[in-house]
Every structure is written in C-alpha cells, then in structure tokens.
Amino acid sequence: MSILNLASYHFVTLDKTAEWRPLMLDRCKALDLRGTILLAPEGINLFVAGTPDNARAFMDYLRHDPLFEGKFAGLQFKESLSEDRPFNRMLVRLKREIITMKKPAIQPELGRAPAVDARTLKAWLDRGHDDEGRPVVMLDTRNAFEVDVGTFDDALDYRIAKFSEFPAVIEAHRADLEGKTVVSFCTGGIRCEKAAIHMKEVGIEHVYQLEGGILKYFEEVGGAHYHGACFVFDHRTALDPALKPTDIAQCFACRTVVSPEDQRSPLYTPGKSCPACHPARANGGAQAGAHTAATAGERSQAA
C-alpha cells in the first residue's frame, strides 16, 4: 500500500489562523497531499494523505517550521496505510472550534482530563474493574450512525445526532455514571478529550479519556472487547481492528452507512442510491435526511 494517512489534533491557543491558512494550503499542494485541516482559536485538527515521503515532510514542516512558533512541536500523528488517497482534494478551513461542543469555556490546553492508554484499558476490561476496584463504564461520544458500525462491548450509547448534544445528554444520565470509572472514547481522541473535560467540570469524579481513541486502541491491542469496525470520515468508510478498510460503504446520495448485506439489495446503486434513500422506499427521504445532517456536520472533522 503506497499511501500514508496521517490524523492528528492538538488543543493550543492559535491567533494567526487566517495568516497561516494560505501558507499551509500551499505547502500541502506542493507536497501533493489531500485531506482536510481545520484551524480554530482552540487548536488544529487534521487528516491528510500522500506518499510516505511527502506525508512525513509535512509532519516535519508543522513541528519545526519557525512560522508556527513551536505551537505544533508536540503534535502526535496516527498513521495508517491505504492503496489510494481517501480524499479527492486538499482543504484548509477556519472554524470557531475544531470539534463543536458549543462550550467555549472548555479549554483543554489549560489542563487535560486524565487519560488511559490502550493496554491499561484492555487490562481493566479483562478484569471488569480498574486498579482501584471500581467498575469500568465505556462511554461512546460519537454520533449514533458511527456507533452502529462498531463499538466497545456494553458501551453506553445515548444515540446522539451531533456532538453538541453531549452536555445535555450527560446531565440527563448522570446516574449511569456515579460511583464508576468512566472512560470516554471516540474515533481518534478529540471528542472524548472534550467530553472528559466537560464531565470533570460538572462534577463526575472518576473520568478518563481513551488516549488516541479507537484507532490507537486498534493499533496497540487490536479488537479486544470491541465488536464491529470503526467508522472513519473518509472514502474508506470503516476500518477493522487491523486498521484495514472493510466492505462497509457509504451512500453517495444520502451518506447512510451501507452494510455488505444492504449492498446486495436491488435498491442499492453505487454512486446513486441505497435502501435508505431509494425512491421505492416510502420513508426513504426522512431517513436519508437524518443521516445527511449527521454526516455533513462532522465530515470535515478529521479526528
């Protein structure tokens, strides 16, 4: 496989995003990279793909170019390989938040919630409790359609449609979390980091974030205590615990996740429609609209 995919995020105060945007885009284009970079006052969130040499040259550029004043010196990247680049073009966008919670008082740069690494979490799940004997609750912070592709065994899933719903959901379900060790998780770490900070701020005592999210967990320990695949916001759609693309697809028209079984339906035409949005389905429009809204808001949020 000839393409190196890089995913990363970093919470850090940035006040020159408008100045950096065109320069960063020019460098990406010069290196023939494709993907999405989000810049906001609270930090950076990115997914880019290209040849290994060019992708690693971009890593060095972010970490060491004097232009960025050392803001990205500690940037850590999750890497995976693919046959093709999973994005068609290169975008650098300015945003209010790199992951939208609509809680601007949360500033992870000022202090992270405690994190648990993949191997420690696996040991907790093997035993059924943490090192202090408390039961461990896995809390999925992703959107419902992502959870349906795969999640941790017995994880709490509150069927959220977008991440900004998370604070209200936690307030309504605090009783599920009291007296337990809560591990928030997401695809690559960015949502579960904000989620864990929010839960600490509202007084939930024993909270951790899964360091590096599901993808880092797959990389370090495989699929132990996890069922299914992990939805990713690019053309690969979902990765298995070996970080390889699965047979799961996403409908070009309505963005619904389409299982291999549904792909065999006469209502599925690649690039045109799926069983959820085909005109033959009486309720297809409403279902498709819900999925489209869910994916459109998150599509550019790479980690």
ZAMARGU-4260 file (C-alpha; in steps of 0.2 Angstrom, whole numbers, plus 5000, padded with zeros to 4 digits):
<rodrens>
0) 5000/5000/5000 | 5008/5016/4994 | 4998/5030/5003 | 5002/5036/5021 | 4987/5043/5030
5) 4990/5055/5044 | 4977/5060/5058 | 4981/5072/5072 | 4974/5086/5083 | 4981/5097/5096
10) 4972/5109/5108 | 4983/5125/5108 | 4979/5144/5108 | 4981/5150/5090 | 4979/5168/5085
15) 4986/5168/5067 | 4975/5155/5059 | 4970/5167/5045 | 4988/5171/5041 | 4993/5153/5042
20) 4979/5146/5031 | 4985/5150/5014 | 5003/5146/5018 | 4998/5129/5025 | 4987/5125/5010
25) 5001/5130/4998 | 5013/5118/5007 | 5001/5104/5006 | 4998/5106/4987 | 5017/5107/4984
30) 5018/5090/4993 | 5003/5083/4983 | 4993/5080/4999 | 4975/5078/5000 | 4963/5079/5015
35) 4956/5092/5027 | 4964/5103/5040 | 4954/5113/5052 | 4961/5128/5061 | 4952/5137/5076
40) 4957/5148/5091 | 4957/5132/5101 | 4969/5122/5090 | 4971/5111/5075 | 4963/5095/5068
45) 4969/5087/5053 | 4968/5072/5041 | 4980/5072/5026 | 4986/5058/5014 | 5000/5056/5002
50) 5016/5047/4998 | 5025/5042/5014 | 5040/5054/5010 | 5028/5069/5007 | 5017/5065/5022
55) 5032/5064/5033 | 5039/5080/5026 | 5023/5088/5031 | 5024/5082/5049 | 5042/5090/5050
60) 5035/5106/5042 | 5022/5108/5056 | 5033/5103/5070 | 5049/5113/5065 | 5045/5127/5054
65) 5048/5144/5063 | 5032/5151/5055 | 5022/5141/5068 | 5032/5147/5084 | 5033/5130/5091
70) 5014/5128/5093 | 5014/5111/5084 | 5031/5105/5091 | 5022/5091/5101 | 5010/5086/5088
75) 5007/5067/5088 | 5001/5058/5072 | 4991/5042/5070 | 4997/5033/5054 | 4988/5020/5043
80) 4992/5014/5025 | 4980/5013/5010 | 4980/5009/4992 | 4973/5026/4987 | 4971/5043/4995
85) 4954/5043/5003 | 4951/5062/4999 | 4949/5070/4982 | 4955/5087/4986 | 4965/5097/4999
90) 4956/5109/5011 | 4962/5121/5025 | 4947/5128/5034 | 4945/5141/5048 | 4932/5136/5061
95) 4926/5143/5078 | 4930/5126/5086 | 4940/5111/5080 | 4926/5100/5087 | 4910/5108/5090
100) 4903/5107/5108 | 4896/5125/5109 | 4905/5126/5126 | 4919/5139/5123 | 4923/5139/5142
105) 4931/5122/5139 | 4950/5124/5136 | 4959/5108/5135 | 4975/5117/5133 | 4974/5123/5151
110) 4973/5105/5158 | 4968/5088/5151 | 4957/5076/5159 | 4966/5060/5164 | 4969/5048/5150
115) 4971/5029/5150 | 4981/5021/5137 | 4975/5006/5127 | 4985/4992/5136 | 4979/4998/5153
120) 4961/4999/5147 | 4962/4982/5140 | 4968/4976/5157 | 4954/4984/5166 | 4941/4977/5154
125) 4949/4960/5155 | 4946/4961/5174 | 4930/4970/5174 | 4936/4984/5185 | 4950/4997/5186
130) 4966/4997/5198 | 4955/5003/5212 | 4941/4990/5210 | 4928/5002/5203 | 4918/4995/5188
135) 4923/5002/5172 | 4910/5010/5160 | 4914/5014/5142 | 4905/5029/5136 | 4904/5032/5117
140) 4904/5050/5112 | 4901/5048/5094 | 4886/5050/5083 | 4873/5036/5083 | 4877/5031/5065
145) 4895/5029/5069 | 4891/5018/5084 | 4881/5007/5073 | 4896/5002/5063 | 4905/4996/5079
150) 4909/5000/5097 | 4916/4993/5114 | 4906/4979/5122 | 4892/4985/5133 | 4897/5003/5130
155) 4884/5017/5134 | 4877/5024/5118 | 4865/5039/5120 | 4860/5040/5102 | 4867/5057/5099
160) 4865/5065/5082 | 4879/5078/5084 | 4892/5081/5097 | 4885/5097/5103 | 4871/5087/5111
165) 4883/5079/5123 | 4882/5091/5138 | 4863/5089/5139 | 4864/5070/5137 | 4876/5069/5152
170) 4865/5079/5163 | 4850/5068/5159 | 4860/5052/5163 | 4872/5056/5177 | 4865/5042/5187
175) 4873/5030/5175 | 4890/5036/5179 | 4890/5039/5198 | 4902/5028/5208 | 4910/5021/5192
180) 4926/5024/5182 | 4920/5032/5166 | 4931/5030/5150 | 4925/5041/5136 | 4930/5036/5119
185) 4929/5042/5100 | 4937/5039/5084 | 4954/5047/5086 | 4953/5056/5103 | 4947/5074/5100
190) 4929/5071/5105 | 4932/5060/5120 | 4945/5073/5126 | 4932/5087/5127 | 4919/5075/5133
195) 4930/5070/5148 | 4934/5088/5152 | 4916/5093/5152 | 4912/5078/5164 | 4925/5083/5176
200) 4919/5101/5176 | 4901/5096/5180 | 4907/5085/5195 | 4908/5067/5189 | 4923/5061/5199
205) 4932/5046/5190 | 4933/5051/5172 | 4946/5046/5159 | 4948/5048/5140 | 4955/5034/5129
210) 4971/5041/5123 | 4971/5041/5104 | 4954/5035/5103 | 4948/5019/5095 | 4961/5019/5081
215) 4975/5020/5093 | 4967/5006/5103 | 4966/4995/5087 | 4985/4999/5083 | 4991/4994/5101
220) 4980/4980/5106 | 4969/4975/5091 | 4950/4972/5094 | 4949/4965/5111 | 4932/4970/5119
225) 4927/4978/5103 | 4914/4972/5091 | 4912/4978/5073 | 4923/4991/5064 | 4927/5009/5067
230) 4918/5022/5056 | 4931/5035/5048 | 4927/5051/5039 | 4935/5047/5023 | 4932/5036/5007
235) 4937/5021/5017 | 4921/5022/5027 | 4926/5010/5041 | 4942/5001/5047 | 4943/4984/5056
240) 4954/4981/5071 | 4969/4978/5059 | 4967/4996/5053 | 4962/4989/5036 | 4946/4995/5026
245) 4931/4984/5027 | 4917/4980/5015 | 4906/4993/5023 | 4901/5008/5011 | 4893/5024/5012
250) 4879/5030/5001 | 4885/5044/4989 | 4867/5052/4989 | 4862/5052/5007 | 4878/5047/5016
255) 4870/5032/5025 | 4881/5019/5031 | 4878/5003/5020 | 4882/4986/5026 | 4888/4972/5014
260) 4870/4964/5016 | 4862/4981/5010 | 4874/4982/4996 | 4866/4966/4989 | 4849/4975/4989
265) 4841/4979/4972 | 4839/4996/4979 | 4857/4999/4981 | 4866/5008/4966 | 4884/5013/4970
270) 4885/5032/4967 | 4866/5035/4966 | 4856/5027/4980 | 4854/5015/4994 | 4840/5006/5003
275) 4838/5021/5014 | 4835/5034/5000 | 4829/5025/4985 | 4813/5032/4978 | 4805/5015/4981
280) 4806/5017/4999 | 4791/5027/5006 | 4800/5034/5021 | 4817/5035/5012 | 4818/5054/5012
285) 4816/5056/5030 | 4828/5043/5035 | 4841/5049/5022 | 4839/5067/5028 | 4843/5062/5046
290) 4859/5054/5040 | 4864/5068/5029 | 4863/5081/5043 | 4873/5070/5054 | 4887/5067/5042
295) 4888/5084/5035 | 4891/5092/5052 | 4906/5080/5056 | 4913/5076/5038 | 4926/5089/5040
300) 4931/5085/5057 | 4945/5073/5054 | 4950/5065/5071
</rodrens>
